[in-house]
Amino acid sequence: MGRALGGSLAAAVLLLTACGTDASPTAASDASTTSPDRSASSGNAASTPSDTPSASASAETAPATPAAPPPAPDGPPFPESTDPQTAEPEGDWDLQLVDVRLGEHDGFDRVVLELSGTTVPGWGVAWSKEAVADGSGDVVPLEGDRVLTISASGTAMPEPGSFEVPARLGPAGSVAEVQVTGWFEGYTQVFAGVEGAERPFRVFTLTDPPRLVVDIADAAD
């Protein structure tokens, strides 16, 4: 009987031990559900995702702010069209034409009108089939297939020492010839004869000294 009692006590001890072992994981699981252990989750973040997005996750899912396009080299971007471009001068119309330059660059050919005075020049630039001089209406003979007419506004009547006209420059790149014809009622006119079809161009000004810059894009391949 002593052996039977001892066996019963041993069995009871084993049964209590087994019940205590089953209770611990259940309690721990409940606690992690209601209040996550930050140290544990940081060590195993990939296997236990949180219901609340972290700061890094919010940054990844937030809409991105569009980045400003990078500036084009040496000037604004070329437009996609070949439409005429115009701008009004700013200041008194006191500009004098000092020099005209033509150069070939990577991706475009450039015509520069350098001026003196205080005004920011305006412009009217457009493609045409012929070079027609302001005032007289005469057609100016010009090499090339198409004509880009450049009219710088804000210019005063030429004074002694200003750029002598008429003048011819070129060729350079796709520009077969440039003709500087002169001044008429505040506008200084320049014609660029270009080989091939019309293509986009961009117009902008530079300062110190005042300059009007016209870039003619290379023809598409």
N, CA and C of each residue as an Amber inpcrd file, in Angstrom:
protein
   663
   0.8360000  -1.2140000   0.0000000   0.0000000   0.0000000   0.0000000
   0.8600000   1.2490000   0.0000000   2.0260000   1.1630000   0.6990000
   2.9440000   2.3120000   0.7090000   3.4500000   2.6280000  -0.6750000
   3.7480000   1.5310000  -1.4450000   4.2120000   1.7830000  -2.8180000
   3.1150000   2.3900000  -3.6850000   1.8700000   1.9550000  -3.4520000
   0.7640000   2.5080000  -4.2530000   0.5500000   3.9680000  -3.9440000
   0.6450000   4.3490000  -2.6590000   0.4700000   5.7580000  -2.2880000
   1.5840000   6.6100000  -2.8640000   2.8170000   6.0710000  -2.7580000
   3.9470000   6.8350000  -3.3310000   3.7900000   7.0240000  -4.8250000
   3.2980000   5.9900000  -5.5060000   3.0960000   6.1350000  -6.9640000
   2.0410000   7.1470000  -7.2780000   0.9750000   7.1940000  -6.4340000
  -0.0910000   8.1720000  -6.6770000   0.4050000   9.5900000  -6.4850000
   1.2490000   9.7870000  -5.4210000   1.8110000  11.1330000  -5.1940000
   2.7220000  11.5530000  -6.3310000   3.5160000  10.6360000  -6.8100000
   4.4220000  10.9720000  -7.9400000   3.6430000  11.3570000  -9.1770000
   2.5440000  10.5990000  -9.4000000   1.7270000  10.9240000 -10.5770000
   1.1000000  12.2960000 -10.4470000   0.6730000  12.6510000  -9.2040000
   0.0660000  13.9740000  -8.9840000   1.0600000  15.0810000  -9.2200000
   2.3230000  14.8850000  -8.7510000   3.3650000  15.9020000  -8.9580000
   3.6200000  16.1070000 -10.4410000   3.7200000  15.0240000 -11.1910000
   3.9450000  15.1280000 -12.6240000   2.8030000  15.8590000 -13.3200000
   1.5750000  15.5810000 -12.8750000   0.4190000  16.2390000 -13.4890000
   0.4270000  17.7260000 -13.2290000   0.7580000  18.1610000 -12.0050000
   0.8270000  19.6040000 -11.6870000   1.9210000  20.2930000 -12.4700000
   3.0660000  19.6300000 -12.5950000   4.1840000  20.2120000 -13.3600000
   3.7950000  20.4470000 -14.8070000   3.1100000  19.4590000 -15.4000000
   2.6850000  19.5930000 -16.7940000   1.7120000  20.7310000 -16.9560000
   0.7810000  20.9270000 -16.0210000  -0.1880000  22.0240000 -16.1060000
   0.4940000  23.3710000 -16.0120000   1.5080000  23.5120000 -15.1460000
   2.2420000  24.7840000 -15.0280000   2.9860000  25.1030000 -16.2890000
   3.5340000  24.1580000 -17.0010000   4.2740000  24.3990000 -18.2410000
   3.3560000  24.9010000 -19.3310000   2.1410000  24.4250000 -19.4360000
   1.2010000  24.8550000 -20.4640000   0.7340000  26.2780000 -20.2120000
   0.6990000  26.8020000 -19.0360000   0.1530000  28.1210000 -18.7260000
   1.0880000  29.2350000 -19.1450000   2.3840000  29.0790000 -19.0970000
   3.3230000  30.1650000 -19.3540000   3.2420000  30.7000000 -20.7710000
   3.3200000  29.9090000 -21.8510000   3.2350000  30.4430000 -23.2010000
   1.9410000  31.1710000 -23.4520000   0.8370000  30.7170000 -22.9000000
  -0.4410000  31.3870000 -23.1200000  -0.4140000  32.8030000 -22.5610000
   0.1140000  32.9760000 -21.3780000   0.1900000  34.3020000 -20.7730000
   1.1080000  35.2160000 -21.5610000   2.2290000  34.7180000 -21.9860000
   3.1590000  35.5210000 -22.7610000   2.5590000  35.9340000 -24.0780000
   1.8430000  35.0710000 -24.7580000   1.2190000  35.3760000 -26.0310000
   0.1840000  36.4690000 -25.8730000  -0.6250000  36.4300000 -24.8360000
  -1.6270000  37.4630000 -24.5890000  -0.9760000  38.8240000 -24.3670000
   0.1120000  38.8240000 -23.6210000   0.7840000  40.0830000 -23.3240000
   1.3550000  40.7070000 -24.5930000   1.9330000  39.9090000 -25.4770000
   2.5240000  40.4530000 -26.7000000   1.4540000  40.9840000 -27.6270000
   0.2640000  40.4690000 -27.5540000  -0.8250000  40.9330000 -28.4030000
  -1.3110000  42.3040000 -27.9530000  -1.4510000  42.5280000 -26.6690000
  -1.9830000  43.7950000 -26.1700000  -0.9270000  44.8720000 -26.0330000
   0.2810000  44.5120000 -25.7340000   1.3490000  45.4850000 -25.5340000
   2.6560000  44.8920000 -26.0490000   3.0190000  45.1690000 -27.3100000
   4.2080000  44.5340000 -27.8760000   5.4590000  44.8910000 -27.1100000
   6.3390000  43.9380000 -26.9990000   7.6490000  44.1560000 -26.3980000
   8.5400000  44.8020000 -27.4440000   8.9020000  46.0990000 -27.2920000
   9.6630000  46.8250000 -28.3070000  11.0220000  46.2050000 -28.5450000
  11.6510000  45.6970000 -27.4550000  12.9670000  45.0940000 -27.6240000
  12.8710000  43.8110000 -28.4150000  11.8110000  43.0360000 -28.2250000
  11.6560000  41.7950000 -28.9580000  11.3170000  42.0660000 -30.4120000
  10.4070000  43.0330000 -30.6300000  10.0260000  43.3110000 -32.0150000
  11.1720000  43.9060000 -32.7990000  12.0360000  44.6790000 -32.1530000
  13.1730000  45.2460000 -32.8670000  14.1550000  44.1730000 -33.2600000
  14.2040000  43.0740000 -32.5020000  15.1290000  42.0150000 -32.8570000
  14.5700000  41.1000000 -33.9120000  13.2270000  41.1390000 -34.1780000
  12.6330000  40.2420000 -35.1540000  11.5260000  40.9750000 -35.8900000
  11.8410000  42.1680000 -36.3890000  10.8260000  43.0170000 -37.0040000
  10.2540000  42.3830000 -38.2530000  11.0590000  41.6430000 -39.0010000
  10.5900000  41.0980000 -40.2660000   9.5510000  40.0190000 -40.0600000
   9.6530000  39.2140000 -38.9650000   8.7340000  38.1060000 -38.7490000
   7.5000000  38.5200000 -37.9790000   7.4840000  39.6940000 -37.3070000
   6.3300000  40.1420000 -36.5330000   5.9670000  41.5560000 -36.9460000
   5.2330000  41.7380000 -38.0850000   4.8890000  43.0910000 -38.5360000
   3.9190000  43.7410000 -37.5810000   4.0480000  45.0480000 -37.4130000
   3.1830000  45.8050000 -36.5120000   1.9750000  46.3110000 -37.2670000
   0.8290000  46.4780000 -36.5540000  -0.3630000  47.0310000 -37.1750000
  -0.2060000  48.5090000 -37.4830000   0.6450000  49.2020000 -36.7070000
   0.8640000  50.6370000 -36.8930000   2.1240000  50.8470000 -37.7070000
   2.0230000  51.5150000 -38.8830000   3.2240000  51.6950000 -39.7110000
   4.2770000  52.4860000 -38.9760000   5.5240000  52.1240000 -39.1840000
   6.6290000  52.8680000 -38.5980000   6.8620000  54.1360000 -39.3840000
   7.7370000  55.0000000 -38.8580000   8.0330000  56.2670000 -39.5410000
   8.6260000  56.0200000 -40.9070000   9.5080000  55.0070000 -41.0320000
  10.1360000  54.7420000 -42.3220000   9.1280000  54.2170000 -43.3160000
   8.1680000  53.3820000 -42.8650000   7.1470000  52.8730000 -43.7650000
   6.2520000  53.9960000 -44.2540000   5.9020000  54.9620000 -43.3440000
   5.0770000  56.0940000 -43.7550000   5.7670000  56.9140000 -44.8160000
   7.0820000  57.1070000 -44.6860000   7.8280000  57.8980000 -45.6600000
   7.8310000  57.2210000 -47.0170000   7.8590000  55.8730000 -47.0200000
   7.9080000  55.1600000 -48.2850000   6.5640000  55.1940000 -48.9990000
   5.4620000  55.2120000 -48.2350000   4.1500000  55.1730000 -48.8540000
   3.5820000  56.5590000 -49.1280000   4.1710000  57.6170000 -48.5670000
   3.6710000  58.9740000 -48.7880000   3.9230000  59.3890000 -50.2300000
   2.9960000  60.1530000 -50.8480000   3.2100000  60.6090000 -52.2210000
   4.4850000  61.4420000 -52.3290000   5.2700000  61.1500000 -53.3320000
   6.5340000  61.8690000 -53.5110000   6.2730000  63.2290000 -54.1270000
   6.9860000  64.2510000 -53.6790000   6.8890000  65.5870000 -54.2520000
   7.6250000  65.6190000 -55.5810000   6.9560000  66.0370000 -56.6770000
   7.6370000  66.0440000 -57.9820000   8.8890000  66.9130000 -57.9400000
   9.9690000  66.3810000 -58.4450000  11.2200000  67.1310000 -58.4610000
  11.2180000  68.1010000 -59.6290000  11.8070000  69.2720000 -59.4160000
  11.9040000  70.2610000 -60.4840000  12.8310000  69.7400000 -61.5710000
  12.4680000  69.9280000 -62.8380000  13.3380000  69.4380000 -63.9030000
  14.6710000  70.1570000 -63.8760000  15.7410000  69.4500000 -64.1420000
  17.0480000  70.0980000 -64.1340000  17.1610000  71.1040000 -65.2570000
  17.8620000  72.1960000 -65.0490000  18.0080000  73.1770000 -66.1230000
  18.7900000  72.6180000 -67.2820000  18.4230000  73.0460000 -68.4770000
  19.1680000  72.6160000 -69.6500000  20.5150000  73.3230000 -69.6740000
  21.5230000  72.7130000 -70.2890000  22.8400000  73.3460000 -70.3310000
  22.7900000  74.6920000 -71.0400000  23.3340000  75.7250000 -70.3910000
  23.4900000  77.0510000 -70.9960000  22.1870000  77.7480000 -71.3340000
  21.0760000  77.3330000 -70.7730000  19.8470000  78.0210000 -71.0870000
  18.6200000  77.2040000 -70.7210000  17.4200000  77.7420000 -71.0070000
  16.1830000  77.0190000 -70.6860000  16.0130000  75.8170000 -71.6060000
  15.0770000  74.9400000 -71.2770000  14.8370000  73.7840000 -72.1560000
  14.3390000  74.2260000 -73.5250000  14.6280000  73.4260000 -74.5320000
  14.0850000  73.6800000 -75.8590000  12.5980000  73.3180000 -75.8650000
  11.7650000  74.1340000 -76.4850000  10.3520000  73.7580000 -76.6100000
  10.2070000  72.6050000 -77.6000000   9.0680000  71.9460000 -77.5460000
   8.8320000  70.8550000 -78.4790000   8.3680000  71.3560000 -79.8360000
   7.7920000  72.5550000 -79.8880000   7.2580000  73.0970000 -81.1350000
   8.2580000  74.0390000 -81.7920000   7.9160000  74.4650000 -83.0000000
   8.7250000  75.4430000 -83.7380000   7.9790000  76.7730000 -83.8500000
   7.0320000  77.0160000 -82.9400000   6.2110000  78.2200000 -82.9950000
   7.0400000  79.4830000 -82.7470000   6.5660000  80.6240000 -83.2500000
   7.2500000  81.9030000 -82.9830000   7.3180000  82.1890000 -81.4870000
   8.3280000  82.9520000 -81.0850000   8.5060000  83.3330000 -79.6850000
   8.7100000  84.8430000 -79.6050000   8.0390000  85.4710000 -78.6240000
   8.1290000  86.9210000 -78.4610000   8.2660000  87.2770000 -76.9890000
   8.8430000  88.4450000 -76.7280000   8.9490000  88.9910000 -75.3850000
   9.1470000  90.4900000 -75.5030000   8.6410000  91.2360000 -74.5200000
   8.7610000  92.6860000 -74.5100000  10.0440000  93.1070000 -73.7970000
  10.6780000  94.1850000 -74.2430000  11.8620000  94.6890000 -73.5320000
  11.4770000  95.2850000 -72.1930000  12.4480000  95.3910000 -71.3010000
  12.2250000  95.9510000 -69.9730000  13.1570000  97.1340000 -69.7690000
  12.5840000  98.3420000 -69.6820000  13.3820000  99.5510000 -69.4830000
  13.3000000 100.4800000 -70.6750000  14.1230000 101.5220000 -70.6410000
  14.1810000 102.4730000 -71.7500000  14.7930000 101.8070000 -72.9850000
  14.3300000 102.2420000 -74.1240000  14.8380000 101.6620000 -75.3860000
  16.1600000 102.3630000 -75.7320000  17.2290000 101.9300000 -75.0710000
  18.5110000 102.6180000 -75.2360000  19.6370000 101.6930000 -75.6940000
  19.3170000 100.4990000 -76.1470000  20.3530000  99.5280000 -76.4980000
  21.0200000  99.8500000 -77.8270000  22.3090000  99.5980000 -77.8750000
  23.1000000  99.6960000 -79.1070000  23.6900000  98.3270000 -79.4140000
  23.6280000  97.9100000 -80.6640000  24.2260000  96.6500000 -81.0750000
  25.7420000  96.8050000 -81.1090000  26.4350000  95.9500000 -80.3540000
  27.8960000  96.0180000 -80.2500000  28.5670000  94.9290000 -81.0630000
  27.9830000  93.7130000 -81.0520000  28.6240000  92.5980000 -81.7510000
  27.5750000  91.5240000 -82.0340000  27.8370000  90.7160000 -83.0610000
  27.0220000  89.5490000 -83.3960000  27.9670000  88.3770000 -83.5630000
  27.6540000  87.2650000 -82.8710000  28.5280000  86.0800000 -82.9360000
  27.7050000  84.8470000 -83.2860000  28.3620000  83.9290000 -83.9500000
  27.7540000  82.6760000 -84.3740000  28.6750000  81.5380000 -83.9810000
  28.1260000  80.4830000 -83.3640000  28.9650000  79.3730000 -82.9400000
  28.2370000  78.0490000 -82.9740000  29.0100000  76.9750000 -83.1290000
  28.4750000  75.6160000 -83.1230000  28.7330000  74.9830000 -81.7610000
  27.6770000  74.3890000 -81.1640000  27.7660000  73.7620000 -79.8460000
  27.2250000  72.3420000 -79.9230000  27.4140000  71.5910000 -78.8450000
  26.9300000  70.2270000 -78.7930000  25.4100000  70.2190000 -78.6830000
  24.7350000  69.8710000 -79.7560000  23.2780000  69.7900000 -79.7630000
  22.5640000  71.0020000 -80.3190000  23.2680000  72.0960000 -80.5560000
  22.6200000  73.2960000 -81.0780000  23.6610000  74.2390000 -81.6640000
  23.1670000  75.1860000 -82.4460000  23.9850000  76.2850000 -82.9700000
  23.4590000  77.5840000 -82.3620000  24.3790000  78.5020000 -82.0630000
  24.0170000  79.6890000 -81.2770000  24.3190000  80.9730000 -82.0300000
  23.3480000  81.8990000 -81.9640000  23.5180000  83.2650000 -82.4590000
  23.3880000  84.1980000 -81.2630000  24.3790000  85.0520000 -81.0730000
  24.3910000  85.9730000 -79.9320000  24.4470000  87.4040000 -80.4370000
  23.5220000  88.2310000 -79.9510000  23.5590000  89.6650000 -80.2120000
  24.0030000  90.3460000 -78.9230000  25.2170000  90.8880000 -78.9290000
  25.7120000  91.6050000 -77.7540000  25.3560000  93.0770000 -77.8930000
  24.8920000  93.6740000 -76.7800000  24.3930000  95.0410000 -76.8040000
  25.0140000  95.8500000 -75.6780000  24.8460000  97.1490000 -75.7390000
  25.2160000  98.0350000 -74.6390000  23.9950000  98.8500000 -74.2670000
  23.9090000  99.2440000 -72.9860000  22.7610000 100.0110000 -72.5200000
  22.2050000  99.4170000 -71.2460000  21.0470000  99.9150000 -70.8170000
  20.4630000  99.5020000 -69.5440000  19.2280000  98.6150000 -69.7040000
  18.7220000  98.4810000 -70.9020000  17.4790000  97.7530000 -71.1360000
  17.7220000  96.2480000 -71.2320000  16.7530000  95.4600000 -70.7570000
  16.7300000  94.0280000 -71.0440000  16.0260000  93.8710000 -72.3870000
  16.7030000  93.3640000 -73.4010000  16.0910000  93.3400000 -74.7350000
  14.8890000  92.4070000 -74.8070000  13.9540000  92.7930000 -75.6650000
  12.8690000  91.8990000 -76.0260000  13.1910000  91.2480000 -77.3500000
  12.2590000  90.4320000 -77.8400000  12.5420000  89.7530000 -79.1020000
  11.2750000  89.2640000 -79.7880000  11.4410000  89.0410000 -81.0880000
  10.4680000  88.3230000 -81.8970000  11.2740000  87.4160000 -82.8120000
  11.0950000  86.1090000 -82.6690000  11.8720000  85.1380000 -83.4340000
  10.9010000  84.1450000 -84.0590000  11.0440000  83.9130000 -85.3760000
  10.1050000  83.0300000 -86.0640000  10.7350000  82.4800000 -87.3370000
  10.2610000  81.3110000 -87.7380000  10.6770000  80.7140000 -89.0070000
   9.9150000  81.3570000 -90.1560000  10.5800000  81.4870000 -91.2940000
   9.9390000  82.0130000 -92.4890000  10.6250000  81.4240000 -93.7190000
   9.9930000  81.5990000 -94.8540000  10.5580000  81.0620000 -96.0960000
  11.5510000  82.0240000 -96.7260000  11.3890000  83.3160000 -96.4420000
  12.2750000  84.3270000 -97.0160000  12.7190000  85.3020000 -95.9350000
  13.8530000  85.9530000 -96.1950000  14.3640000  86.9990000 -95.3130000
  13.8780000  88.3460000 -95.8440000  12.8530000  88.8860000 -95.2010000
  12.2470000  90.1350000 -95.6510000  12.6430000  91.2460000 -94.6890000
  13.3280000  92.2720000 -95.2020000  13.8460000  93.3540000 -94.3690000
  12.7240000  94.2790000 -93.9170000  12.7610000  94.6500000 -92.6240000
  11.8040000  95.6290000 -92.1190000  12.0040000  96.9660000 -92.8240000
  10.9310000  97.7020000 -92.9870000  11.0110000  99.0360000 -93.5900000
  10.9360000  98.9710000 -95.0970000  11.9540000  98.3990000 -95.7300000
  11.9970000  98.3760000 -97.1910000  11.1490000  97.2480000 -97.7730000
  11.0190000  96.1410000 -97.0620000  10.3120000  94.9930000 -97.6040000
  11.1260000  94.2000000 -98.5930000  12.4020000  94.5380000 -98.7470000
  13.2620000  93.8250000 -99.6930000  13.5590000  92.4160000 -99.1830000
  13.6940000  91.4780000-100.1440000  14.0940000  90.1190000 -99.8020000
  15.6160000  90.0560000 -99.7940000  16.1890000  89.6360000 -98.6650000
  17.6360000  89.5670000 -98.5020000  18.1060000  88.1930000 -98.9680000
  19.0050000  88.1280000 -99.9560000  19.5320000  86.8240000-100.3770000
  20.2500000  86.1420000 -99.2160000  19.9480000  84.8540000 -98.9900000
  20.4740000  84.1590000 -97.8240000  20.6680000  82.6860000 -98.1370000
  21.8140000  82.1570000 -97.7700000  22.0650000  80.7260000 -97.9330000
  21.2140000  79.9290000 -96.9420000  20.9030000  78.6640000 -97.3130000
  20.1280000  77.8100000 -96.4150000  18.7530000  77.5080000 -96.9670000
  18.0930000  76.5180000 -96.3500000  16.7750000  76.0890000 -96.7990000
  15.6440000  76.8480000 -96.1140000  15.8500000  77.2220000 -94.8630000
  14.8360000  77.9460000 -94.1170000  15.4660000  79.1530000 -93.4430000
  14.6300000  80.1370000 -93.1160000  15.1100000  81.3850000 -92.5230000
  14.5340000  81.5260000 -91.1190000  15.4120000  81.7810000 -90.1680000
  14.9750000  82.1460000 -88.8190000  15.1910000  83.6480000 -88.6670000
  14.0840000  84.3870000 -88.5890000  14.1500000  85.8400000 -88.4670000
  14.2370000  86.2150000 -86.9940000  15.2700000  86.9790000 -86.6400000
  15.5180000  87.3990000 -85.2610000  15.3900000  88.9140000 -85.1930000
  14.4710000  89.4010000 -84.3700000  14.2560000  90.8360000 -84.2270000
  14.4280000  91.2050000 -82.7580000  15.4810000  91.9520000 -82.4470000
  15.7510000  92.3910000 -81.0740000  15.0920000  93.7430000 -80.8550000
  14.2270000  93.8390000 -79.8410000  13.5390000  95.1000000 -79.5550000
  14.1590000  95.7870000 -78.3470000  13.9060000  97.0990000 -78.2440000
  14.5160000  97.8990000 -77.1820000  15.7900000  98.5730000 -77.6330000
  16.0570000  98.5640000 -78.9410000  17.2880000  99.1610000 -79.4700000
  17.0190000 100.5810000 -79.9760000  18.0060000 101.4450000 -79.7650000
  17.9080000 102.8360000 -80.2020000  18.5610000 103.0120000 -81.5680000
  18.3340000 104.1750000 -82.1670000  18.9640000 104.4750000 -83.4550000
  20.4770000 104.3180000 -83.3220000  21.1260000 103.6140000 -84.2490000
  22.5710000 103.3700000 -84.1340000  23.3760000 104.6560000 -84.0080000
  24.3540000 104.6070000 -83.1020000  25.2620000 105.7210000 -82.8880000
  26.6430000 105.3790000 -83.4270000  27.5170000 106.3890000 -83.6370000
  28.8780000 106.1020000 -84.0760000  29.5670000 105.1280000 -83.1280000
  30.2110000 104.1050000 -83.6690000  30.8900000 103.1030000 -82.8630000
  30.0910000 101.8330000 -82.6550000  28.8030000 101.8490000 -83.0330000
  27.9970000 100.6340000 -82.8960000  28.3360000  99.6630000 -84.0280000
  27.7790000  98.4640000 -83.9630000  28.0720000  97.4120000 -84.9390000
  27.7060000  97.8880000 -86.3480000  28.6570000  97.7390000 -87.2630000
  28.4210000  98.2050000 -88.6280000  27.5880000  97.1910000 -89.4070000
  26.5670000  97.7060000 -90.0600000  25.6940000  96.8680000 -90.8820000
  25.6460000  97.4430000 -92.2960000  25.3100000  96.6210000 -93.2990000
  25.0260000  95.1880000 -93.2030000  26.2890000  94.3710000 -92.9670000
  26.0860000  93.1680000 -92.4030000  27.2070000  92.2780000 -92.1190000
  26.7700000  90.8310000 -92.3310000  27.7630000  89.9950000 -92.6800000
  27.4890000  88.5780000 -92.9190000  28.4060000  87.7330000 -92.0410000
  27.8690000  86.6490000 -91.4610000  28.6360000  85.7110000 -90.6540000
  28.3360000  84.2860000 -91.1130000  29.2220000  83.3610000 -90.7720000
  28.9750000  81.9480000 -91.0180000  29.8940000  81.3750000 -92.0750000
  29.7330000  80.0780000 -92.3000000  28.7500000  79.1790000 -91.6920000
  29.2390000  78.6020000 -90.3630000  28.3020000  77.9360000 -89.6410000
  28.6390000  77.2270000 -88.4020000  27.5520000  76.1820000 -88.1540000
  27.9460000  74.9140000 -88.1380000  26.9850000  73.8450000 -87.9300000
  25.9380000  73.8230000 -89.0180000  24.6680000  73.8060000 -88.6230000
  23.5740000  73.7840000 -89.5990000  23.2100000  75.1760000 -90.0920000
  23.8200000  76.2100000 -89.4980000  23.5590000  77.5880000 -89.9360000
  24.4860000  77.9070000 -91.1010000  23.8980000  78.0610000 -92.2740000
  24.6910000  78.3100000 -93.4750000  25.1750000  79.7460000 -93.5460000
  24.3780000  80.6670000 -93.0100000  24.7350000  82.0940000 -93.1130000
  23.8720000  82.9030000 -92.1580000  24.4660000  83.9810000 -91.6250000
  23.7330000  84.9610000 -90.8220000  23.9360000  86.3350000 -91.4470000
  22.8370000  87.0520000 -91.6450000  22.8910000  88.4100000 -92.1970000
  22.3330000  89.3830000 -91.1610000  23.1200000  90.4130000 -90.8370000
  22.6780000  91.4890000 -89.9420000  22.3280000  92.6630000 -90.8400000
  21.0420000  92.9870000 -90.9240000  20.6120000  93.9880000 -91.9020000
  20.5460000  95.3940000 -91.3380000  20.2280000  95.5510000 -90.0430000
  20.2080000  96.9010000 -89.4990000  19.0530000  97.1500000 -88.5570000
  18.7400000  98.4520000 -88.3540000  17.7940000  98.9240000 -87.3540000
  16.6050000  99.5850000 -88.0280000  15.3980000  99.3800000 -87.4330000
  14.2130000 100.0580000 -87.9480000  13.2190000 100.2450000 -86.8060000
  13.0120000 101.5190000 -86.4190000  12.0110000 101.9090000 -85.4430000
  12.0900000 101.0850000 -84.1480000  13.3020000 100.9700000 -83.6050000
  13.4860000 100.3120000 -82.3160000  13.7890000  98.8270000 -82.3830000
  13.8540000  98.2920000 -83.6060000  14.1020000  96.8580000 -83.7790000
  15.3570000  96.6320000 -84.6170000  16.2220000  95.7490000 -84.1460000
  17.4180000  95.3560000 -84.8840000  17.1780000  93.9570000 -85.4390000
  17.3570000  93.8160000 -86.7520000  16.9590000  92.5890000 -87.4370000
  18.1610000  91.7770000 -87.8920000  18.0610000  90.4600000 -87.6500000
  19.1040000  89.5130000 -88.0360000  18.4200000  88.2970000 -88.6500000
  18.9940000  87.7770000 -89.7320000  18.4610000  86.5820000 -90.3780000
  19.4810000  85.4580000 -90.2940000  18.9890000  84.2540000 -89.9360000
  19.8390000  83.0630000 -89.9210000  19.2990000  82.0730000 -90.9530000
  20.1310000  81.7620000 -91.9510000  19.7540000  80.7650000 -92.9470000
  20.1840000  79.3830000 -92.4630000  19.2370000  78.4650000 -92.3580000
  19.4900000  77.1570000 -91.7570000  19.2860000  76.0550000 -92.7890000
  20.2030000  75.0990000 -92.8060000  20.0850000  73.9420000 -93.6860000
  19.0540000  72.9720000 -93.1300000  18.2470000  72.3720000 -94.0380000
  17.2690000  71.3830000 -93.6160000  15.9530000  71.9990000 -93.1900000
  15.1710000  71.1940000 -92.4580000  13.8250000  71.6010000 -92.0620000
  13.8580000  72.4770000 -90.8150000  12.7060000  73.0840000 -90.5320000
  12.5610000  73.8340000 -89.2850000  12.7700000  72.9030000 -88.0980000
  13.3260000  73.4390000 -87.0290000  13.5130000  72.6700000 -85.7990000
  13.3340000  73.6050000 -84.6040000  13.1190000  73.0550000 -83.4000000
  12.8940000  73.9180000 -82.2360000  14.0640000  74.8710000 -81.9960000
  13.7580000  76.0030000 -81.3990000  14.7740000  76.9740000 -80.9950000
  14.3700000  77.5460000 -79.6350000  15.3290000  78.0880000 -78.9350000
  15.0630000  78.7430000 -77.6490000  15.6950000  80.1310000 -77.6760000
  15.0650000  81.0590000 -76.9520000  15.5250000  82.4450000 -76.9090000
  15.5720000  82.8810000 -75.4540000  16.6660000  83.5260000 -75.0680000
  16.7750000  84.0420000 -73.7010000  17.7950000  85.1690000 -73.6770000
  17.8510000  85.8810000 -72.5610000  18.7770000  87.0050000 -72.4240000
  19.8120000  86.7070000 -71.3530000  20.9480000  87.3700000 -71.4850000
  22.0060000  87.3470000 -70.4850000  22.3600000  88.7930000 -70.1460000
  23.0000000  88.9890000 -69.0130000  23.3290000  90.3410000 -68.5580000
  24.8360000  90.5160000 -68.4160000  25.2270000  91.7880000 -68.2610000
  26.6330000  92.1690000 -68.0190000  27.6040000  91.5960000 -69.0570000
  27.5230000  92.0220000 -70.3020000  26.6210000  93.0240000 -70.8970000
  25.3010000  92.3970000 -71.3490000  24.3300000  93.2440000 -71.7200000
  23.0700000  92.7000000 -72.2330000  23.3140000  91.8930000 -73.5030000
  22.7250000  90.6990000 -73.5560000  22.8630000  89.8500000 -74.7430000
  21.5390000  89.1480000 -75.0260000  21.2410000  89.0210000 -76.2940000
  20.1090000  88.2190000 -76.7430000  20.6810000  86.9590000 -77.3780000
  20.2490000  85.8050000 -76.8750000  20.8060000  84.5280000 -77.3050000
  19.7110000  83.7140000 -77.9940000  20.0130000  83.2090000 -79.1770000
  19.0990000  82.3330000 -79.9160000  19.8370000  81.0380000 -80.2170000
  19.3190000  79.9180000 -79.6950000  19.9070000  78.5940000 -79.9350000
  18.9820000  77.8150000 -80.8560000  19.5440000  77.2380000 -81.8960000
  18.7860000  76.4630000 -82.8760000  19.1840000  75.0070000 -82.6870000
  18.2250000  74.1580000 -82.3140000  18.5110000  72.7610000 -82.0320000
  18.9770000  72.0450000 -83.2860000  19.8450000  71.0520000 -83.1090000
  20.2580000  70.2130000 -84.2150000  19.0620000  69.4400000 -84.7300000
  19.0970000  69.1090000 -86.0100000  18.0130000  68.3360000 -86.6040000
  17.9740000  66.9420000 -85.9960000  16.7560000  66.4210000 -85.8000000
  16.6060000  65.0750000 -85.2420000  17.1390000  64.0460000 -86.2420000
  17.7520000  62.9890000 -85.7060000  18.3100000  61.9330000 -86.5650000
  17.1860000  61.1440000 -87.2330000
